């Protein structure tokens, strides 16, 4: 009879029926960018899975710890993040709803360009899921290269006051990532990752300010060469279809 006495002491009661009817209500869980739908009569606290919660905690704690570490030792923080994104925990965390994982660490100049309070870029499970549909050609190796994009990009453009575009050459194509700071400047999120061709780099150069990297010289020559090659490939493809 100890349990009934314990319930009575705290004023708890066991309901005699199912939860009340009614429309679900929205609940904003701490750290989540989107609300959850909670059935009427159910407390949001019951939506808790210890295994999944532990994976979310890994990403949250890693981001906070790396941010503090990077303020004193940027190279050391990036080396630690390399170990993390190369580990199985990276993929496991992103396969869980509402999870997120750190994927890049900015230097002072790029962080300050966004006016961000954090220098750690996060990839959310929501973006990961959308990317797998919209860009299935991007695999796990490319996501693990987000760290390199943030650490040693070839070019960085400012898309607007909240977004930067990072580019890194790879043969005749360029890995391109977009990073966005939240309105309160508190967090940085990777919003897209895809391959870009030389023509797109020219469009970016016409439309946006170049924050990092040198367009002149080797990069300009490489882009021009790639555009000529792409045009020749397009012409050959058109001739075959005709």
BELPE-V453863 format. One record per residue. N is the residue number from 0. PHI is phi in degrees with one decimal (999 if undefined). PSI is psi in whole degrees, -180 to 180 (NA if undefined). Layout:
BEGIN
n=N phi=PHI psi=PSI
n=N phi=PHI psi=PSI
END
This chain:
BEGIN
n=0 phi=999 psi=9
n=1 phi=-69.0 psi=-37
n=2 phi=-66.6 psi=-46
n=3 phi=-57.4 psi=-40
n=4 phi=-63.6 psi=-38
n=5 phi=-64.5 psi=-41
n=6 phi=-65.3 psi=-43
n=7 phi=-63.6 psi=-39
n=8 phi=-61.0 psi=-34
n=9 phi=-97.0 psi=2
n=10 phi=75.2 psi=21
n=11 phi=-86.3 psi=151
n=12 phi=-137.0 psi=150
n=13 phi=-95.0 psi=123
n=14 phi=-67.9 psi=147
n=15 phi=-96.7 psi=1
n=16 phi=-143.8 psi=-180
n=17 phi=-71.2 psi=168
n=18 phi=-57.3 psi=153
n=19 phi=-62.9 psi=150
n=20 phi=-77.6 psi=162
n=21 phi=142.7 psi=168
n=22 phi=-70.1 psi=150
n=23 phi=-66.6 psi=158
n=24 phi=-116.0 psi=157
n=25 phi=-87.6 psi=139
n=26 phi=-133.7 psi=129
n=27 phi=-99.7 psi=108
n=28 phi=-79.2 psi=140
n=29 phi=-55.9 psi=129
n=30 phi=87.0 psi=-6
n=31 phi=-94.5 psi=136
n=32 phi=-79.2 psi=-10
n=33 phi=-130.0 psi=150
n=34 phi=-76.9 psi=161
n=35 phi=-108.9 psi=150
n=36 phi=-95.6 psi=119
n=37 phi=-112.3 psi=125
n=38 phi=-59.6 psi=151
n=39 phi=-59.7 psi=136
n=40 phi=84.8 psi=-1
n=41 phi=-111.2 psi=129
n=42 phi=-76.5 psi=137
n=43 phi=-57.3 psi=-24
n=44 phi=-63.1 psi=-20
n=45 phi=-76.6 psi=-16
n=46 phi=-79.4 psi=68
n=47 phi=-137.8 psi=122
n=48 phi=-118.1 psi=115
n=49 phi=-56.4 psi=-39
n=50 phi=-65.1 psi=-48
n=51 phi=-67.7 psi=-39
n=52 phi=-62.5 psi=-35
n=53 phi=-68.3 psi=-35
n=54 phi=-68.4 psi=-40
n=55 phi=-61.9 psi=-39
n=56 phi=-65.3 psi=-34
n=57 phi=-59.5 psi=-49
n=58 phi=-65.0 psi=-43
n=59 phi=-63.5 psi=-46
n=60 phi=-68.1 psi=-39
n=61 phi=-61.9 psi=-43
n=62 phi=-62.8 psi=-46
n=63 phi=-65.5 psi=-44
n=64 phi=-67.2 psi=-42
n=65 phi=-64.8 psi=-36
n=66 phi=-61.7 psi=-44
n=67 phi=-68.8 psi=-40
n=68 phi=-63.1 psi=-44
n=69 phi=-66.0 psi=-27
n=70 phi=-63.3 psi=-24
n=71 phi=-109.3 psi=-29
n=72 phi=-149.2 psi=86
n=73 phi=-63.0 psi=-45
n=74 phi=-63.1 psi=-41
n=75 phi=-65.4 psi=-39
n=76 phi=-65.1 psi=-40
n=77 phi=-67.9 psi=-36
n=78 phi=-65.5 psi=-39
n=79 phi=-65.7 psi=-42
n=80 phi=-64.0 psi=-36
n=81 phi=-57.8 psi=-44
n=82 phi=-61.5 psi=-39
n=83 phi=-68.8 psi=-47
n=84 phi=-72.8 psi=-20
n=85 phi=-84.3 psi=-7
n=86 phi=-88.3 psi=160
n=87 phi=-60.8 psi=-24
n=88 phi=-61.0 psi=-29
n=89 phi=-59.7 psi=-54
n=90 phi=-68.7 psi=-39
n=91 phi=-61.4 psi=-42
n=92 phi=-66.3 psi=-43
n=93 phi=-71.0 psi=-18
n=94 phi=-82.8 psi=-1
n=95 phi=-104.1 psi=133
n=96 phi=-59.1 psi=143
n=97 phi=72.0 psi=2
n=98 phi=-85.2 psi=167
n=99 phi=-154.7 psi=158
n=100 phi=-145.5 psi=139
n=101 phi=-68.3 psi=139
n=102 phi=-133.0 psi=-15
n=103 phi=-152.7 psi=155
n=104 phi=-130.4 psi=120
n=105 phi=-84.8 psi=153
n=106 phi=-81.1 psi=179
n=107 phi=-60.6 psi=-43
n=108 phi=-62.9 psi=-46
n=109 phi=-74.0 psi=-36
n=110 phi=-61.0 psi=-46
n=111 phi=-68.1 psi=-27
n=112 phi=-62.5 psi=-29
n=113 phi=-96.5 psi=-6
n=114 phi=64.1 psi=30
n=115 phi=-84.3 psi=147
n=116 phi=-83.3 psi=-22
n=117 phi=-111.4 psi=154
n=118 phi=-112.1 psi=1
n=119 phi=-97.3 psi=119
n=120 phi=-85.5 psi=136
n=121 phi=-113.3 psi=141
n=122 phi=-109.3 psi=119
n=123 phi=-87.9 psi=156
n=124 phi=-63.6 psi=-31
n=125 phi=-64.2 psi=-46
n=126 phi=-65.8 psi=-40
n=127 phi=-56.5 psi=-45
n=128 phi=-66.9 psi=-43
n=129 phi=-64.2 psi=-41
n=130 phi=-62.9 psi=-36
n=131 phi=-66.0 psi=-23
n=132 phi=-87.9 psi=-48
n=133 phi=-80.8 psi=-27
n=134 phi=-136.7 psi=68
n=135 phi=-66.0 psi=-16
n=136 phi=-72.6 psi=-16
n=137 phi=-86.1 psi=118
n=138 phi=-105.9 psi=-178
n=139 phi=-57.2 psi=-39
n=140 phi=-57.9 psi=-37
n=141 phi=-68.6 psi=-40
n=142 phi=-63.6 psi=-36
n=143 phi=-70.1 psi=-19
n=144 phi=-82.3 psi=-4
n=145 phi=-57.4 psi=-34
n=146 phi=-59.0 psi=-43
n=147 phi=-68.2 psi=-37
n=148 phi=-60.8 psi=-39
n=149 phi=-77.4 psi=-28
n=150 phi=-89.1 psi=-40
n=151 phi=-142.5 psi=62
n=152 phi=-72.2 psi=155
n=153 phi=-80.2 psi=-39
n=154 phi=-142.4 psi=146
n=155 phi=-135.2 psi=124
n=156 phi=-109.5 psi=148
n=157 phi=-92.0 psi=113
n=158 phi=-75.8 psi=-45
n=159 phi=-160.7 psi=-165
n=160 phi=-68.0 psi=-17
n=161 phi=-114.3 psi=-4
n=162 phi=-133.2 psi=140
n=163 phi=-120.6 psi=149
n=164 phi=-117.1 psi=122
n=165 phi=-104.6 psi=139
n=166 phi=-134.7 psi=142
n=167 phi=-139.6 psi=127
n=168 phi=-72.1 psi=145
n=169 phi=-149.2 psi=89
n=170 phi=69.3 psi=-123
n=171 phi=-99.2 psi=19
n=172 phi=-141.8 psi=172
n=173 phi=-132.8 psi=130
n=174 phi=-80.8 psi=126
n=175 phi=-124.3 psi=128
n=176 phi=-128.2 psi=143
n=177 phi=-109.3 psi=133
n=178 phi=-122.8 psi=131
n=179 phi=-123.1 psi=137
n=180 phi=-94.6 psi=141
n=181 phi=-67.2 psi=163
n=182 phi=-58.9 psi=-33
n=183 phi=-85.4 psi=4
n=184 phi=65.9 psi=16
n=185 phi=-86.4 psi=-27
n=186 phi=-137.7 psi=156
n=187 phi=-119.4 psi=129
n=188 phi=-126.3 psi=133
n=189 phi=-74.3 psi=124
n=190 phi=-105.7 psi=-17
n=191 phi=-162.0 psi=155
n=192 phi=-146.4 psi=127
n=193 phi=-159.8 psi=168
n=194 phi=-88.5 psi=142
n=195 phi=-125.2 psi=151
n=196 phi=-99.6 psi=171
n=197 phi=-60.4 psi=-34
n=198 phi=-60.8 psi=-37
n=199 phi=-67.3 psi=-35
n=200 phi=-61.6 psi=-39
n=201 phi=-64.7 psi=-39
n=202 phi=-64.0 psi=-42
n=203 phi=-61.7 psi=-41
n=204 phi=-64.0 psi=-36
n=205 phi=-72.2 psi=-33
n=206 phi=-98.3 psi=-27
n=207 phi=-129.4 psi=156
n=208 phi=-75.5 psi=138
n=209 phi=-87.5 psi=117
n=210 phi=-91.7 psi=-32
n=211 phi=-143.5 psi=141
n=212 phi=101.3 psi=163
n=213 phi=-114.3 psi=118
n=214 phi=-73.7 psi=-36
n=215 phi=-68.2 psi=164
n=216 phi=80.3 psi=-131
n=217 phi=-62.7 psi=-42
n=218 phi=-67.6 psi=-44
n=219 phi=-60.8 psi=-43
n=220 phi=-64.8 psi=-40
n=221 phi=-65.3 psi=-44
n=222 phi=-62.9 psi=-45
n=223 phi=-60.6 psi=-43
n=224 phi=-62.8 psi=-41
n=225 phi=-67.0 psi=-37
n=226 phi=-64.5 psi=-43
n=227 phi=-61.4 psi=-44
n=228 phi=-64.8 psi=-43
n=229 phi=-62.6 psi=-40
n=230 phi=-63.5 psi=-41
n=231 phi=-65.5 psi=-41
n=232 phi=-63.6 psi=-42
n=233 phi=-62.4 psi=-40
n=234 phi=-65.3 psi=-42
n=235 phi=-63.1 psi=-41
n=236 phi=-65.7 psi=-41
n=237 phi=-64.4 psi=-38
n=238 phi=-65.5 psi=-38
n=239 phi=-66.2 psi=-39
n=240 phi=-69.3 psi=-33
n=241 phi=-69.6 psi=NA
END
